[in-house]
Amino acid sequence: MGIYNDQFVPRLVNLVCGAKMNNPQRERACAGLHGRVMEIGFGSGLNIPFYPAAVESISAVEPADLGWRLADKRLARATVPIERAGLDGQSLPFADNSFDSALSTWTMCTIPDIAAALAEVRRVLVPGGTLHFVEHGLAPDPGVQAWQHRLNPIEKAIAGGCNLDRDIRGTVESAGFEIHELDEFYADGPKFLAALSLGVAVSP
């Protein structure tokens, strides 16, 4: 499983999450980012083209060495400084109140202890700092939820620990964030994979 997760999963994520149909959601999630930004689950840098001009720097948290290497061409075209500054979203190597904004795109599904990770995000954000996110998760319809629960063990096995059925809104709010904007909808594709939550939450 080590070789599979290290060598195959980053390529799978780069391919699936890099589909053009995801670009409008990425652009919406990145809108309003400003100042010092911490991106949790940087992956292969798929958000780089969508950083607004108000972003001063990006501190990228990404555990997969291959994912970082797959970002090479995008990093070369970046118009803001980007550094790989952390490996584990559950234990961030930053001082309190270090960032103005944080970004998470299709990442909360995979972090094993998402509560710990979001507590860390809150810690490193300045008071009033914003968490911008787009995530797939628990669908609003019971019938789709039933399939998500059924298929979740398979999804976790083949997609590096990705969960289909996390309650994104509930998870963000339980971490102490105040949700200021939230759009919950089905994107294109199978509903059990395409139930998205896109929004902005504020650290009190």
Disulfide bonds with the S-S distance in Angstrom:
none
